[in-house]
Amino acid sequence: MPPNLLARLRATDTPTVCNALELLLGGRRATGFTKFPVVAADPGLPSMVGYARCVKIRAASPPTEPPETVLARRMAYYEYVAGGPTPSLVVIEDTDWPHCVGAFWGELHVAVHKGLGLGGTLTNGLLRDLGQLDPGYQVIAGAIGPSHAFVHVTDLDVPVALFGLQIAPGDLVHADRHGATVIPATVLAGLNDAIDTVIAKEKIILDVARAPGFTVEVLKEAWGRMLVT
């Protein structure tokens, strides 16, 4: 990905990216983005963007495999998420969802993944240790919870489903405190211009709505200009 596009995507919120994708993909759609509320470890951080490292976990019951197998898979997990193309995001499906009970994400794992160079985490699972997380690493999660319960990794490098969004390993994901969307590789060349168009169209309405003397007639005129921009 060109560095200038990466910087632009990090500076752009996910709703704007969703609107830009509509322009590039032929109109409004009901797929390709999350459909449930999320929580952000730090709502003030920039958007996350990166190629997905996809993993599944569960925590509601102990693993049935020998401890040696569970540990080996955990070490394989770290090797997996630390490899591959960059920038990268860890995308973890908690298969206990929507009744998640154990947090995989907290002070320890934020420190580990930040140290390994990951660009952030998207999970439908739980987040804990608020106030103790290393600054600058974003976790977009499904909820907050106090315990890790029996959390363990079950699958690596597999397609996952989070909040109604299907994500495959290697998909380019954009996420912030609103949720996440997948950016198809076929639209990357036009994405920067599409973001400019979305912002320019909205500015037409925002400028008159925030100015003195705003009326429905002013809105109608501005709306007409927006439609031809």
N, C-alpha and C positions, 0 to 999 in steps of 0.2 A: 504494500500500500504506500502511495506517495506520502512523504512526511507532512506536506502541507495539508493533505486531506485528513490525515490522522489528527493533526492539531485542530482542524476545523470541527471534526466530529466530537472531539473531547470538549470543545467550547460550545457545543450545540446541545440543547436538551432533547430528550427522546421524543416528546410530542412533535417537535419541529421536524425531526428526522422521519417520523411516521408520515407527516404531511408531505414531505419531499418525496418519499417513496410512492405515495399515491400519484403524484405527478408523473413519476417515471414508469409506474406499472399500469397506468391507464385508468385510474379512478379510485374511488373509495373501496375498501375491502373489509372483511370481518375476520381475516386470518393474518398470521405473521407477526403478532404482537401478544403480550400478556393480557389477561382478562380478569385478574384478581388483584386486590390490594397487596402492596409490598411495604416493607419497612427498610429504611436505610441506616446503616451504622453511623454515617455522618452525612446528613442531607445537604451540607454545604459543599461537598466535594464535586469536582467536575464530573461529567459523564464518563462512564467506562466504555471502552471499545476494544475488542480483541477477538481473536480466533478461539473458538470454544474447545476446551478440554472437558469432555463430558464423562460424568461419573454418577453412579448410583450408590446410595447408602440406606441404611435403616437402623432404628434404635429401640423399637418397642419390645424386642425380645433378644436374648443372647444369641450370638452366632452358634450354629450347630457344628461348624468345622473345628478341627484341632487348633489350639492357640498358635501353633507354629504357622499354620496356613493363613490365619487371620493376620498375623504380623507380617508375613511375606507379602500379602496383598497390600497391606498398608505401605510397605516400603516400595512396592511396585507402583502404587498410586503416586508417591512423591516423584519417582522417576518419570512417570507419565506426564504429570502436570508441568514439570520443569523442562520438558522437551518440546519439540515441534516448533512451528512458525510463531513469530512474535509480531505485534503485541498479542498477548494471550489472556483469556479469562478462564477461571475455573467455573464450570457450570455443573451444579450438583442437584440431582433429583433425589429427594428423600421419599422413598416409596411408602413411608407411613402416612404421607400427606393424604387428606387434610387433617389428620390426627397425629401430627408430629409430637414426639415427646423428648427427644434428645438432641442437643445442640452440638453439631460438628464444628461450628464456628465460634471462636472466642479469642481471648488474648493470645494463647499459644499458637493457634493455627494462623491467625492474622500475621504474627511475627514471622512464622515459618514461611508462609507464602509470599509475604513482602520481601523477605530475604532471598527467596528463590527467583525473584524478578517477575512474579505474576502481576497482572494489571488490575486485579479485582476479582470478586466472586459474585455469582448469581446463583441463588438457591431457593427452593421452596421450603427449606427446612428452617431450623431455629438458629438464633443468634443470641449470645450471652456475653458477659464481661463488659457491658457498656461502661465507658469511662476509663477502661484499662487497655483499650485497643491502640496499637501503634498508629499514629496519625498518617494520613495520606493513602491508606488502603481502604477501599470501599467494599462493603458487603451489602448486597441487596438480598434480603431474606423474606421469608413468609411470616415470621412472628418472632417474639422474644421469649426465651425460656431459661430457667436456672440450671438445669442438669444436662449432662451428656448421656445419661441413661446407658443403654447398651450400644451406642452408636458404633457402626463399623462399615467399612467399604464392602460392597457386594459385587460391583461391576465397573470395569474400566473401558473407556473408548467405545461407548455405545450410544445410540440415540437416546435422548431423554425428553421428558415432557414436564414443563414447569408453568403453572398458572395458565394452562390452556395453550401454551406455545410449544411447538415441536422444535427441538434443536438437535442437529447432528454434529458429530465431531468435525471441527474445522470450519463450521459456520461462523460468519462474521456477525458478532452480537454487539448491539448498542444498548446501554442500560443506564438509568438514573433512578431517582427516587419515585418516578412515576411508574416504572416498570421497564420492559425490555422489548426490543424488536430485532429480527434477523434481517441483515442487509444482503440481498442477493449479489453475487459477484458481477452479474450482468449489468448492474446499474451504477457501478462505482465511478465510471468515467463521467457520468452526468450528475453525480450527487451534489457536488459543490454548487453548480449552477442552480440545481433544483432548490437547494436550501436558500440561496439568494432570492429566488423567485417567491418562495413561501414568505420570507421576511418582508419583501417589498410589497406583496399583496396585503399582508396584515397591517403594514404601516399606513396604508391608505385609510383604512378604517380607524385605526388607533389614533392617528393624528387628529381627525375631525371629532372623534368621540371625546377626546381629552381637551378640546379647544372650547372657548366660550361660544355661546350661541348654537350649540349642537341641537338639531331637531331631526325628526324623521325625514323631512325633505332633504336635509343635508346628508343624512345617512343613505337615502336612495341614490343621490347623485354620486356619492363616494363608492357605493356598492357597484354601480355601473362601471366606474373607472377600474375598480378592482377586477371585475370580470374580464376586461380586455387587456389587462396587464400581463 
